[in-house]
Amino acid sequence: MSKLYDRTTKTLLTLALAIVCVLYLFPILWFLLSSLKPGNELFSYPLTIFPKHATFENFSNAWNTLDFFKYFKNTFISATITTVLTVLASATCGYALAKYDRKWLRIFFVCIIATTMLPTEVIMNPTFSVIKATGLYNRLAGIIIPSINTATGIFMFRSFFVTVPDSLIESARIDGASDGRIFASIMFPIARPIVMTLSIFSFQWRWNDYIWPLIVLNDPDKYTLQVALRSIIGAQNVNWSLLLASSVISILPLVLVFVVFQRYIMNSGSTSGMKD
């Protein structure tokens, strides 16, 4: 009876998980299949999921209409530099907050976490004033520098470094290692799961960022990909076939990054050899 109950429970849970997966995947499937539809099929009634006359002409038109190479380059440069600096800044800050026993550091950490409760729109005005005053307006540096520090990244690294035994650091100090060498040679390498996880998240955030680049960048030659996609939408009409195909092209690098680096996300075996 117990085995039958367990089997029934597992079956129901698996069925519920499958239903949830379908609910999440259905909009994505609709989006991908709609990018293959000719313009006259997108709003035909009754609506159909699968295209009746699938065509890849939408993708060729999108590629020829937008200078994807230029926008890919701008977005890749800003996203990559921001990601590298975000990881370094978050790791160093997280290490200090985790391993330095200072009361003011604990208060500082609470203040950092409190910033997550503020909507991004609240700090846009003062941040833009600083960017304008420092001459970073309409430059890629203007969208890179304000995005370096993230409370999420600092929290992730601090939470990880707290679990590292203090005896490991004390042993390194006895051997004559400085704090900088301890961080660079010991702490940062063993935090590789956090490094890879934050790198993927940060790259995704910056690749998909739209509002801040739209505010800071005014030169079309410096547009990021998401801002360039906005130019497809006209004041009176929208070329949906072109917009859908362009959107599919824009997410391909993110899919590639995730497929290549997903095995590094939160690798549970990274600290298996450590003992207190």
SEPADREN-90217 format. One line per field, with one value per residue: x, y, z of N, C-alpha, C in turn; residue number from 1; residue in three letters; chain. Coordinates in pm, 1 decimal. Atoms other than C-alpha are relative to their C-alpha. Layout:
N
n_c1: c(X ...)
n_c2: c(Y ...)
n_c3: c(Z ...)
ca_c1: c(X ...)
ca_c2: c(Y ...)
ca_c3: c(Z ...)
c_c1: c(X ...)
c_c2: c(Y ...)
c_c3: c(Z ...)
resi: c(NUM ...)
resn: c(ALA ...)
chain: c(A ...)
***
This chain:
276
n_c1: c(83.0 -91.3 -66.2 99.0 19.2 -119.2 2.3 106.1 -47.0 -102.2 66.3 73.3 -97.0 -59.9 101.9 10.4 -121.1 11.7 97.7 -65.7 -98.0 73.6 48.4 -113.1 -59.0 95.4 -25.1 -127.3 25.6 81.7 -89.4 -91.1 75.7 54.4 -106.0 -6.8 123.8 11.1 74.9 145.4 44.3 -18.7 125.0 112.5 96.4 -44.2 -143.4 -60.4 -132.1 -99.3 16.2 47.3 -103.1 -119.6 -99.5 -115.9 -23.3 4.1 -132.7 -89.3 39.5 -44.8 -146.0 -34.1 54.6 -78.5 -143.6 -13.8 -139.9 -33.1 72.7 -56.2 -130.2 22.6 60.6 -96.8 -104.3 54.0 39.9 -118.2 -77.3 79.4 0.8 -131.7 -15.5 99.0 -49.6 -114.0 45.9 85.4 -81.9 -81.4 89.0 55.8 -105.9 -20.8 116.5 10.8 -115.5 -51.3 92.1 16.6 141.9 48.5 18.3 132.2 98.2 -14.3 63.3 145.2 33.8 -8.0 117.5 119.3 16.5 80.4 140.8 24.4 17.1 -108.4 39.9 -23.9 -138.3 -38.0 -20.3 -131.2 -106.8 -15.8 -63.6 -143.2 -54.1 -5.2 -100.8 -134.0 -32.7 18.1 123.7 -14.2 -117.5 24.9 -40.2 112.4 90.0 -80.0 -42.7 105.0 54.5 -101.9 34.3 134.3 20.8 16.2 -131.1 -67.1 67.1 -37.1 -137.8 -9.6 61.4 -92.2 -123.0 30.6 -8.2 -139.9 -56.5 -100.5 -128.9 -69.9 -62.2 -103.3 -114.4 -69.7 -67.0 -116.7 -101.1 -50.8 78.1 73.9 144.0 20.1 -37.2 99.4 120.6 -24.5 -49.9 78.8 143.6 64.1 11.0 98.1 133.7 28.8 144.0 64.5 -53.0 66.9 142.9 18.4 -40.0 110.7 110.3 -37.1 -3.1 139.2 61.0 -52.3 38.9 142.1 29.4 60.5 33.9 -116.3 -63.3 86.9 -14.4 -137.3 -54.5 74.1 -58.2 39.7 -116.0 -38.3 114.4 -5.7 93.0 138.8 42.3 13.1 125.2 110.5 13.3 87.6 138.2 31.6 101.1 133.8 15.8 -109.6 -27.3 -14.0 -84.0 -138.0 -31.4 -11.2 -122.6 -113.5 -5.6 -56.4 -144.4 -64.8 -13.5 -87.4 -122.1 30.9 20.8 -131.9 -71.6 57.9 -30.0 -142.2 -45.4 98.5 -52.5 -74.4 89.8 17.0 -55.2 2.7 -118.6 -116.8 -52.3 11.7 -125.4 -36.2 47.1 -27.7)
n_c2: c(-120.1 -113.5 -15.4 -53.0 -141.4 -73.8 -2.6 -92.8 -134.9 -37.4 -19.4 -126.1 -108.5 -7.4 -57.3 -142.8 -64.9 -5.1 -103.9 -128.3 -17.6 -34.0 -137.2 -90.6 13.7 -32.2 -132.8 1.6 72.7 -88.3 -105.6 53.6 39.3 -120.7 -65.1 68.0 -24.7 -121.8 -104.7 16.3 109.6 -31.2 -40.8 64.2 62.1 21.0 4.9 132.4 7.3 35.1 -77.9 75.8 -15.2 -43.2 -65.8 -59.0 -131.0 -99.6 -11.5 -67.2 -141.5 -61.1 -13.4 -104.5 -127.9 -49.4 28.9 82.7 11.1 -118.5 2.2 112.0 -42.0 -94.0 70.6 96.3 -74.0 -52.2 110.5 73.5 -82.1 -13.5 129.0 20.4 -93.6 36.1 117.1 -40.6 -88.6 76.2 98.5 -68.0 -54.6 113.2 57.0 -90.6 5.6 132.3 42.3 -106.0 -15.4 -140.5 -30.1 -89.1 79.2 63.2 -105.6 -29.5 109.6 -19.6 -110.7 51.4 83.9 -86.1 -62.7 86.9 -36.9 -122.7 17.2 -58.3 -132.6 -99.9 -49.4 -34.1 -144.3 -41.5 67.6 -68.0 -130.5 26.0 38.6 -121.4 -90.2 58.2 11.0 137.7 10.1 45.5 85.4 132.8 -3.6 -50.5 110.3 104.1 -33.9 6.8 135.6 92.1 50.3 53.3 59.1 144.2 61.1 -10.1 95.4 135.9 28.0 0.5 123.4 110.3 -13.1 27.0 144.7 43.5 -1.2 -102.0 67.1 0.1 -131.6 -12.6 81.3 -74.8 -113.8 53.3 24.2 -128.6 -54.8 -123.2 10.3 -0.2 130.1 97.4 -15.3 33.2 136.6 101.0 -25.8 -21.2 124.4 95.7 -57.5 8.4 13.1 -129.9 -82.8 37.0 -31.8 -145.3 -41.9 28.9 -90.3 -137.8 -13.4 -0.4 -128.4 -109.6 22.0 -31.6 -132.1 -87.0 -134.6 -83.3 -38.5 -92.0 -132.3 -49.8 -1.4 -82.2 24.1 131.9 86.5 56.3 70.7 143.0 76.5 -18.5 -133.7 5.5 69.8 -95.2 -85.4 66.9 -36.6 -132.5 -76.4 35.5 143.5 86.0 113.9 106.6 107.3 -44.9 -11.5 134.6 62.1 -70.4 38.8 135.6 -12.6 -67.6 87.1 113.7 0.0 37.7 144.7 60.3 -17.6 88.6 139.8 25.4 -18.6 39.1 102.7 -64.3 -70.8 54.7 134.7 35.0 73.8 -86.9 -11.7 130.7 39.9 -90.3 38.8 -100.0)
n_c3: c(0.0 -8.5 129.7 93.3 -35.1 45.8 146.9 40.7 -32.9 97.5 129.4 -4.2 -3.2 133.8 88.2 -32.2 51.0 145.5 32.5 -23.8 108.2 122.1 -15.2 18.5 133.2 105.6 60.2 73.5 124.8 84.7 46.3 100.9 119.3 62.8 77.4 129.3 73.6 80.8 -67.5 9.4 -86.6 -141.2 -62.2 68.7 -90.0 -138.6 -22.2 6.0 -62.4 101.3 125.1 115.5 103.6 -72.5 84.0 -67.3 60.5 -106.8 -60.3 95.0 2.7 -124.8 4.9 97.8 -43.4 -112.4 1.9 -119.2 -41.1 -79.5 -126.3 -76.5 -52.4 -110.0 -113.1 -53.2 -72.6 -126.0 -88.0 -44.8 -93.4 -122.1 -70.2 -62.0 -111.4 -101.4 -73.1 -82.2 -106.9 -91.7 -70.7 -100.2 -102.6 -73.1 -84.7 -113.8 -87.4 -61.5 -79.9 -86.3 -112.5 -34.4 -18.8 104.6 120.8 -8.1 28.5 142.6 74.8 -10.6 89.9 137.2 23.1 0.0 131.7 86.8 -15.4 75.2 145.1 79.8 46.1 -104.3 5.7 137.3 15.2 -51.6 73.1 128.1 -26.9 -18.2 131.0 81.7 -53.8 17.3 141.3 47.9 78.4 138.2 10.5 -56.9 -140.8 -77.0 -37.3 -64.9 -135.7 -102.4 -12.6 -52.0 -133.4 -17.3 -132.3 16.9 11.5 -130.3 -89.3 39.8 -40.2 -145.7 -49.3 26.9 -77.8 -140.4 -20.8 6.4 -136.1 -30.0 -19.4 128.5 15.0 -102.5 43.0 105.0 -63.3 -69.7 103.7 46.4 110.9 -27.5 26.5 144.5 56.1 -46.6 82.4 140.1 18.9 -70.3 -11.3 130.4 77.8 -51.5 22.1 142.8 30.0 -13.1 109.7 124.1 -12.2 10.4 135.1 91.3 -32.7 32.3 145.2 45.4 -39.4 82.2 138.8 15.3 -55.5 102.0 -46.8 -25.9 126.8 73.3 -60.0 6.3 135.9 94.8 131.5 50.6 18.4 -129.2 -55.6 -28.7 83.8 -41.4 43.0 145.7 31.7 -21.0 117.7 96.9 -30.8 50.1 -73.4 45.4 21.4 -43.6 86.6 -98.7 54.0 -13.5 -141.7 -57.4 50.3 -61.3 -140.7 -5.2 25.4 -113.3 -116.6 29.8 -82.5 -137.4 -0.9 15.1 -126.5 -100.6 34.5 -20.7 -138.0 -99.1 -90.6 -106.7 -90.2 -134.4 -7.8 -142.3 -38.2 -1.3 -135.6 -64.6 -60.7 -109.5 -131.8 -102.7)
ca_c1: c(0.0 284.7 459.8 138.9 94.5 452.1 413.0 85.3 239.8 540.2 312.5 94.9 397.3 554.9 229.3 203.6 564.4 495.1 190.7 394.0 669.1 413.4 266.9 613.9 723.9 404.8 467.2 826.7 710.0 447.3 711.8 953.3 687.7 539.2 877.0 842.3 499.7 441.9 288.2 -60.5 -69.1 23.0 -321.6 -532.8 -846.7 -865.2 -516.3 -290.1 19.0 203.2 267.9 82.0 354.3 674.5 940.5 1291.1 1258.2 1173.1 1522.3 1698.5 1494.9 1576.1 1947.5 1952.5 1743.7 1943.3 2320.2 2334.4 2713.6 2745.1 2476.5 2609.2 2952.8 2827.4 2616.1 2889.1 3150.6 2928.9 2793.6 3136.0 3320.3 3036.5 3026.4 3401.5 3401.0 3082.9 3236.2 3559.6 3383.6 3127.1 3390.8 3620.4 3333.4 3175.4 3507.5 3557.7 3202.6 3235.0 3581.9 3654.7 3499.2 3400.7 3070.2 3046.9 3085.7 2775.8 2584.0 2720.5 2602.2 2251.4 2251.0 2359.1 2080.7 1831.2 1900.5 1726.6 1398.3 1440.6 1295.2 1554.0 1353.9 1417.4 1792.7 1783.7 1754.1 2053.4 2257.8 2191.1 2291.0 2624.5 2678.1 2599.6 2830.7 3123.6 3106.5 2993.7 2668.7 2632.7 2927.3 2935.0 3115.5 2798.9 2603.9 2892.5 3008.3 2669.2 2595.7 2910.0 2801.4 2501.8 2362.5 2276.1 2636.0 2773.3 2516.4 2602.0 2976.0 2935.9 2703.1 2959.5 3265.7 3091.2 3085.3 3462.6 3640.5 3841.6 4112.0 4193.3 4265.4 4460.7 4679.5 4759.5 4844.3 5079.2 5256.9 5308.9 5036.9 4890.9 4517.7 4543.5 4720.9 4476.1 4188.6 4349.3 4504.9 4258.1 3921.5 3847.9 3936.1 3719.8 3429.5 3421.7 3055.4 2951.2 3176.5 3018.7 2664.9 2698.4 2877.0 2589.3 2327.1 2517.0 2578.0 2209.4 2104.0 2329.4 2246.0 1873.8 1904.4 1688.8 1584.2 1927.3 2096.3 1792.7 1843.2 2221.0 2284.9 2181.6 2406.7 2255.9 2608.5 2644.7 2305.5 2290.2 2085.8 1772.1 1760.1 1814.7 1521.3 1303.3 1371.9 1170.9 852.3 709.2 476.9 181.7 249.8 470.8 631.4 568.4 734.9 1053.9 1037.3 982.3 1263.8 1500.4 1411.2 1489.2 1828.0 1899.1 1851.1 2075.6 2396.6 2227.1 2117.5 2472.2 2620.3 2378.9 2436.2 2814.2 2836.4 2532.5 2736.3 2927.8 2617.9 2626.5 2848.0 2781.7 3102.4 3328.7 3365.9 3341.1 3709.5 3702.2 3671.8 3652.8)
ca_c2: c(0.0 232.3 162.1 229.7 557.7 665.0 574.2 766.5 1069.7 1068.6 1034.1 1327.7 1544.9 1459.5 1542.0 1875.1 1957.5 1872.3 2102.0 2389.1 2334.0 2346.8 2670.9 2829.0 2694.0 2772.2 3151.3 3082.5 2827.7 3070.9 3342.2 3122.7 2983.9 3329.1 3452.5 3201.7 3327.0 3566.9 3899.0 3804.0 3500.1 3672.9 3816.2 3588.2 3451.1 3194.0 3215.1 2919.9 2806.8 2652.9 2857.9 2744.8 2874.1 2887.3 3118.9 3228.1 3546.8 3735.3 3662.6 3769.1 4090.8 4157.2 4097.9 4328.8 4599.2 4629.3 4649.8 4357.5 4338.4 4694.2 4651.9 4310.2 4465.9 4755.0 4525.5 4263.2 4519.9 4682.5 4351.8 4184.0 4472.9 4526.7 4156.1 4134.8 4445.2 4333.9 3997.9 4156.1 4428.8 4189.0 3930.4 4175.4 4342.5 4009.1 3881.0 4188.9 4171.9 3801.8 3780.7 4119.9 4147.0 4512.1 4644.0 4915.6 4652.2 4472.9 4800.5 4869.6 4526.7 4594.9 4924.0 4741.4 4485.5 4764.7 4908.7 4605.8 4746.2 5063.2 5063.2 5133.9 5434.7 5607.5 5637.5 5700.8 6078.5 6132.2 5872.1 6044.1 6379.9 6228.9 6072.2 6405.2 6601.1 6361.6 6370.2 6008.6 6090.6 5924.1 5695.7 5322.2 5399.9 5576.6 5250.9 5039.8 5225.3 5266.7 4896.7 4754.1 4728.0 4505.6 4410.7 4067.1 3990.9 4114.7 3906.9 3593.8 3622.3 3712.6 3415.7 3185.9 3323.5 3297.0 2917.9 2902.4 2802.5 3081.8 2823.5 2814.5 3187.3 3171.9 2893.4 3105.7 3403.4 3189.1 3097.0 3468.3 3530.8 3880.6 3946.4 4026.2 3700.1 3502.4 3646.7 3604.0 3260.1 3090.1 3258.2 3372.0 3035.8 2831.0 3068.5 2965.3 2847.2 3193.3 3359.8 3165.1 3208.4 3583.7 3614.1 3448.9 3653.1 3980.0 3920.8 3845.3 4157.2 4386.6 4223.6 4273.6 4617.7 4868.4 5165.5 5286.7 5263.5 5438.8 5728.4 5756.3 5685.6 5936.4 5838.2 5555.7 5425.9 5356.8 5196.1 4860.7 4583.9 4634.7 5007.1 4933.4 4691.6 4972.0 5166.1 4905.2 5020.4 5314.9 5584.4 5460.7 5095.2 4803.3 4555.1 4254.4 4000.9 4203.5 4267.7 3900.7 3780.1 4046.3 3950.5 3585.5 3681.1 3899.6 3616.4 3365.8 3483.7 3444.9 3092.7 3010.0 3152.2 2954.1 2626.2 2660.0 2767.1 2610.2 2324.4 2576.1 2717.6 2649.1 2340.8 2172.1 1973.3 2275.0 2279.0 1907.2 1881.2 2147.7 2071.6 2295.9)
ca_c3: c(0.0 87.2 -243.5 -435.4 -247.2 -323.2 -689.5 -716.3 -545.3 -778.4 -1081.1 -974.7 -895.7 -1231.4 -1409.3 -1225.0 -1315.9 -1681.4 -1683.9 -1533.8 -1794.7 -2075.5 -1937.2 -1931.6 -2270.4 -2460.6 -2497.1 -2604.7 -2861.0 -2990.7 -3017.2 -3213.8 -3448.3 -3506.8 -3629.5 -3915.8 -4022.0 -4309.3 -4211.5 -4329.3 -4098.3 -3773.9 -3709.7 -3925.7 -3763.8 -3619.6 -3471.0 -3534.9 -3346.6 -3638.8 -3953.7 -4264.0 -4494.9 -4289.3 -4427.0 -4325.5 -4527.9 -4209.0 -4074.8 -4392.4 -4401.5 -4036.3 -4093.1 -4394.9 -4227.8 -3906.5 -3882.5 -3641.9 -3643.5 -3512.8 -3249.1 -3145.7 -3103.6 -2889.2 -2672.4 -2639.4 -2536.5 -2274.7 -2140.0 -2121.7 -1956.4 -1709.5 -1625.2 -1558.2 -1339.8 -1160.4 -1068.3 -942.0 -743.4 -595.1 -503.6 -325.2 -143.7 -49.6 84.9 302.8 438.4 515.4 669.7 827.1 1172.6 1185.4 1317.1 1053.4 780.9 906.3 898.9 550.5 432.5 563.4 371.8 54.1 88.3 158.3 -186.8 -340.2 -210.7 -416.8 -769.1 -1036.4 -1150.5 -815.4 -872.4 -1247.2 -1215.8 -980.6 -1167.4 -1498.1 -1344.0 -1241.5 -1583.8 -1752.3 -1520.5 -1566.5 -1947.1 -1988.1 -2165.6 -2506.5 -2434.3 -2363.9 -2038.1 -1927.9 -1929.5 -1797.5 -1485.9 -1308.0 -1358.7 -1197.2 -834.9 -766.9 -428.8 -564.5 -659.5 -325.8 -138.6 -339.1 -274.0 91.9 148.8 -11.8 167.3 505.9 457.3 400.1 724.7 885.6 960.8 588.9 588.5 915.0 775.4 472.4 695.0 903.8 581.1 517.5 258.3 244.0 228.5 -140.7 -214.8 -0.5 -197.9 -541.2 -484.8 -251.0 -204.8 -557.6 -723.9 -486.1 -554.0 -919.9 -904.0 -782.8 -1039.7 -1324.8 -1194.1 -1148.6 -1483.7 -1665.1 -1481.1 -1523.7 -1893.3 -1939.4 -1745.1 -1946.9 -2279.5 -2219.1 -2059.0 -2240.1 -2025.0 -1914.4 -2258.8 -2407.0 -2164.7 -2191.6 -2559.4 -2824.6 -3116.1 -3330.6 -3395.9 -3023.9 -2971.6 -2799.4 -2955.5 -2747.4 -2823.8 -3193.9 -3192.1 -3062.2 -3381.0 -3573.9 -3401.1 -3590.0 -3465.8 -3670.7 -3739.3 -3636.8 -3872.4 -3650.9 -3880.1 -3880.6 -3505.7 -3416.3 -3640.2 -3505.0 -3149.4 -3216.7 -3360.2 -3056.5 -2805.7 -2984.5 -2807.4 -2469.1 -2553.4 -2662.9 -2341.8 -2127.5 -2314.8 -2289.4 -1925.3 -1758.9 -1610.5 -1399.4 -1232.5 -860.2 -883.5 -550.1 -562.5 -561.7 -182.5 -118.3 -26.0 244.3 613.0 915.4)
c_c1: c(87.4 68.9 -94.7 -23.7 117.3 0.6 -104.4 42.6 102.3 -61.6 -71.9 95.0 66.6 -96.5 -15.8 120.7 -5.5 -97.3 62.2 100.9 -68.4 -48.9 112.1 51.6 -93.6 21.8 129.2 -18.5 -81.0 86.1 90.5 -73.6 -58.0 105.1 16.1 -122.7 12.6 -89.5 -149.9 -53.0 2.6 -131.1 -121.1 -90.4 -59.7 152.1 50.2 139.4 107.0 -24.5 -46.5 101.8 126.0 103.4 112.4 33.2 -3.4 138.5 97.4 -34.1 47.1 150.5 43.0 -48.1 83.4 146.8 33.3 144.8 38.9 -67.3 44.5 131.6 -17.8 -54.0 99.3 108.9 -51.3 -34.5 121.3 80.1 -75.0 1.5 131.8 17.0 -99.0 48.1 114.7 -44.8 -83.7 81.3 82.7 -85.6 -59.3 101.3 23.4 -115.9 -10.0 110.2 61.4 -102.3 -1.4 -149.8 -54.1 -17.9 -135.5 -110.3 2.0 -66.9 -152.0 -45.4 2.8 -123.0 -127.0 -22.1 -82.3 -148.5 -34.8 -22.3 111.9 -32.5 31.4 138.0 42.4 32.0 134.3 115.8 24.8 67.4 150.4 66.0 15.0 113.0 141.2 36.5 -14.8 -128.4 31.6 131.5 -31.8 39.9 -114.4 -99.9 76.0 22.8 -113.6 -51.8 96.3 -41.3 -145.4 -10.9 -12.5 134.9 75.8 -59.5 40.3 141.2 14.4 -56.6 92.4 122.8 -22.9 14.8 142.8 60.0 105.7 138.3 80.6 74.1 113.1 124.1 80.7 75.3 125.0 113.4 51.7 -76.7 -73.1 -147.6 -28.5 32.5 -97.5 -124.9 23.5 35.2 -88.1 -149.9 -68.6 -7.5 -105.2 -142.6 -40.7 -148.2 -73.6 45.1 -75.2 -148.6 -25.1 38.2 -113.9 -116.5 31.1 2.2 -142.0 -67.3 44.2 -35.9 -144.9 -36.3 -49.3 -15.0 123.9 76.4 -84.3 14.6 137.1 49.3 -91.0 47.6 -40.3 116.8 45.9 -113.8 36.7 -112.3 -145.3 -53.6 -19.5 -129.3 -119.7 -22.5 -89.5 -144.6 -23.1 -107.7 -141.3 -21.1 125.6 13.5 29.1 88.2 147.2 41.4 18.6 128.2 124.1 15.6 57.9 150.7 71.2 20.7 94.1 130.4 -25.7 -21.5 133.9 79.8 -52.5 34.8 145.1 36.2 -97.0 54.3 78.9 -90.3 -15.9 42.5 16.2 125.1 123.6 63.2 0.1 128.0 41.3 -60.7 35.9 94.8)
c_c2: c(126.4 24.8 58.7 148.5 83.8 12.5 98.3 144.9 48.3 27.1 133.5 119.9 18.4 62.5 149.6 76.6 13.0 109.9 139.3 29.1 41.2 144.3 101.2 -3.0 43.5 139.5 4.6 -70.4 85.9 109.5 -49.4 -37.0 121.8 71.9 -63.6 26.9 122.3 101.4 -21.0 -112.9 36.5 32.7 -56.2 -68.8 -124.6 -9.5 -143.4 4.6 -21.8 80.1 -89.4 3.5 57.6 59.1 56.5 138.1 110.7 23.1 70.4 148.0 73.1 24.0 112.3 137.8 62.4 -38.6 -79.6 -7.5 117.4 -4.6 -116.2 42.6 94.4 -71.1 -96.0 70.4 46.9 -111.7 -73.4 79.6 15.6 -127.9 -24.9 89.5 -30.6 -117.0 39.4 86.6 -75.7 -98.5 65.9 55.1 -112.4 -64.1 87.0 -7.2 -132.1 -27.9 110.0 29.0 145.4 30.6 85.0 -73.9 -70.4 100.9 34.9 -107.2 12.2 111.8 -46.0 -82.8 84.2 65.6 -85.8 32.4 127.8 -32.6 69.7 142.5 109.0 61.9 40.0 149.0 45.5 -66.1 66.6 135.8 -16.9 -33.4 123.3 92.0 -50.9 -23.0 -139.4 -17.4 -34.2 -75.4 -134.7 -5.5 48.5 -107.3 -112.0 32.0 -6.3 -141.6 -98.2 -60.6 -45.3 -64.8 -151.7 -70.5 1.9 -100.5 -143.3 -34.5 -2.1 -129.4 -119.9 7.2 -23.5 -149.4 -52.9 7.3 108.7 -61.8 -4.1 131.7 17.0 -80.6 72.8 118.8 -44.7 -25.9 128.5 62.1 127.0 -20.4 -2.3 -133.7 -108.6 6.2 -49.9 -146.6 -106.8 26.1 14.0 -128.9 -96.9 52.1 -7.4 -21.8 132.9 91.4 -29.4 34.5 148.6 49.8 -21.5 95.1 143.1 22.3 5.7 132.7 111.5 -17.0 42.9 139.6 94.1 144.4 87.2 34.1 97.0 142.3 59.8 17.7 79.2 -20.6 -138.9 -95.5 -64.2 -75.6 -143.9 -69.0 27.0 137.0 2.8 -70.1 92.8 87.7 -63.2 43.6 143.7 67.7 -45.0 -149.9 -73.8 -115.0 -120.0 -114.2 34.0 4.8 -136.9 -68.1 64.3 -38.7 -139.7 4.0 56.9 -91.2 -117.6 3.0 -40.5 -149.9 -72.3 9.2 -95.9 -145.8 -34.0 -1.5 -51.8 -102.3 60.4 63.4 -77.2 -145.4 -38.9 -73.0 85.9 11.7 -132.4 -41.5 83.6 -49.3 110.6 -60.7)
c_c3: c(0.0 -133.4 -103.0 25.1 -50.6 -151.1 -50.4 24.6 -101.2 -136.4 -5.2 0.5 -136.0 -99.3 24.9 -52.6 -151.8 -43.2 16.9 -111.1 -129.6 6.0 -22.0 -143.6 -111.5 -58.3 -81.2 -134.0 -96.2 -61.0 -112.7 -128.7 -71.6 -83.0 -138.0 -86.4 -88.9 70.8 -1.2 87.6 147.2 70.2 -74.4 102.8 -66.9 9.9 -1.9 61.8 -105.2 -127.8 -114.6 -112.8 66.2 -95.9 87.1 -57.4 105.0 59.3 -94.4 -9.9 125.7 -2.4 -94.6 44.1 111.4 -16.7 125.8 48.5 89.6 136.0 88.6 64.5 118.8 123.9 63.2 81.2 135.8 97.4 55.3 101.9 132.4 81.5 72.5 121.9 112.3 83.9 93.3 117.9 102.7 82.0 109.7 113.8 84.9 92.8 123.6 98.6 74.0 101.1 86.6 109.4 45.0 8.2 -113.3 -132.2 0.1 -29.1 -149.0 -85.3 4.3 -93.2 -146.0 -33.2 -7.6 -135.4 -94.9 9.5 -75.0 -147.4 -75.5 -42.9 102.0 -13.2 -140.7 -15.2 57.7 -72.7 -134.2 18.1 16.7 -133.2 -89.6 45.8 -22.5 -146.5 -58.5 -79.4 -145.3 -22.8 64.1 147.1 88.7 36.9 71.1 147.0 102.6 25.5 65.7 133.1 5.8 137.2 -9.7 -6.5 131.8 97.5 -33.1 47.2 151.5 57.2 -22.7 89.6 149.3 29.7 -5.7 140.0 17.8 17.5 -129.7 -21.1 100.5 -37.6 -106.3 58.9 76.6 -98.7 -62.4 -114.9 43.9 -31.6 -150.0 -63.6 43.7 -86.6 -142.9 -20.5 62.7 -12.3 -135.8 -82.8 52.5 -14.0 -146.2 -31.1 7.7 -112.4 -129.2 3.8 -16.4 -138.6 -99.1 24.8 -42.2 -150.0 -56.2 33.7 -93.6 -146.7 -23.3 50.3 -109.9 49.0 15.0 -128.1 -81.6 51.6 -28.3 -143.1 -93.8 -143.4 -49.3 -20.2 129.8 66.6 34.3 -76.7 36.8 -41.0 -151.3 -41.4 16.0 -122.5 -106.7 18.8 -43.6 81.7 -35.1 -14.9 46.1 -98.6 89.9 -50.6 15.9 146.6 64.7 -44.5 61.5 146.1 16.8 -21.4 121.8 119.5 -25.0 80.4 144.7 12.2 -9.2 129.7 105.7 -27.7 31.8 147.8 105.4 99.2 115.7 105.1 129.9 8.1 146.1 44.3 16.2 138.8 72.9 70.8 118.3 130.1 98.4 104.9)
resi: c(1 2 3 4 5 6 7 8 9 10 11 12 13 14 15 16 17 18 19 20 21 22 23 24 25 26 27 28 29 30 31 32 33 34 35 36 37 38 39 40 41 42 43 44 45 46 47 48 49 50 51 52 53 54 55 56 57 58 59 60 61 62 63 64 65 66 67 68 69 70 71 72 73 74 75 76 77 78 79 80 81 82 83 84 85 86 87 88 89 90 91 92 93 94 95 96 97 98 99 100 101 102 103 104 105 106 107 108 109 110 111 112 113 114 115 116 117 118 119 120 121 122 123 124 125 126 127 128 129 130 131 132 133 134 135 136 137 138 139 140 141 142 143 144 145 146 147 148 149 150 151 152 153 154 155 156 157 158 159 160 161 162 163 164 165 166 167 168 169 170 171 172 173 174 175 176 177 178 179 180 181 182 183 184 185 186 187 188 189 190 191 192 193 194 195 196 197 198 199 200 201 202 203 204 205 206 207 208 209 210 211 212 213 214 215 216 217 218 219 220 221 222 223 224 225 226 227 228 229 230 231 232 233 234 235 236 237 238 239 240 241 242 243 244 245 246 247 248 249 250 251 252 253 254 255 256 257 258 259 260 261 262 263 264 265 266 267 268 269 270 271 272 273 274 275 276)
resn: c(MET SER LYS LEU TYR ASP ARG THR THR LYS THR LEU LEU THR LEU ALA LEU ALA ILE VAL CYS VAL LEU TYR LEU PHE PRO ILE LEU TRP PHE LEU LEU SER SER LEU LYS PRO GLY ASN GLU LEU PHE SER TYR PRO LEU THR ILE PHE PRO LYS HIS ALA THR PHE GLU ASN PHE SER ASN ALA TRP ASN THR LEU ASP PHE PHE LYS TYR PHE LYS ASN THR PHE ILE SER ALA THR ILE THR THR VAL LEU THR VAL LEU ALA SER ALA THR CYS GLY TYR ALA LEU ALA LYS TYR ASP ARG LYS TRP LEU ARG ILE PHE PHE VAL CYS ILE ILE ALA THR THR MET LEU PRO THR GLU VAL ILE MET ASN PRO THR PHE SER VAL ILE LYS ALA THR GLY LEU TYR ASN ARG LEU ALA GLY ILE ILE ILE PRO SER ILE ASN THR ALA THR GLY ILE PHE MET PHE ARG SER PHE PHE VAL THR VAL PRO ASP SER LEU ILE GLU SER ALA ARG ILE ASP GLY ALA SER ASP GLY ARG ILE PHE ALA SER ILE MET PHE PRO ILE ALA ARG PRO ILE VAL MET THR LEU SER ILE PHE SER PHE GLN TRP ARG TRP ASN ASP TYR ILE TRP PRO LEU ILE VAL LEU ASN ASP PRO ASP LYS TYR THR LEU GLN VAL ALA LEU ARG SER ILE ILE GLY ALA GLN ASN VAL ASN TRP SER LEU LEU LEU ALA SER SER VAL ILE SER ILE LEU PRO LEU VAL LEU VAL PHE VAL VAL PHE GLN ARG TYR ILE MET ASN SER GLY SER THR SER GLY MET LYS ASP)
chain: c(A A A A A A A A A A A A A A A A A A A A A A A A A A A A A A A A A A A A A A A A A A A A A A A A A A A A A A A A A A A A A A A A A A A A A A A A A A A A A A A A A A A A A A A A A A A A A A A A A A A A A A A A A A A A A A A A A A A A A A A A A A A A A A A A A A A A A A A A A A A A A A A A A A A A A A A A A A A A A A A A A A A A A A A A A A A A A A A A A A A A A A A A A A A A A A A A A A A A A A A A A A A A A A A A A A A A A A A A A A A A A A A A A A A A A A A A A A A A A A A A A A A A A A A A A A A A A A A A A A A A A A A A A A A A A A A A A A A A)
***
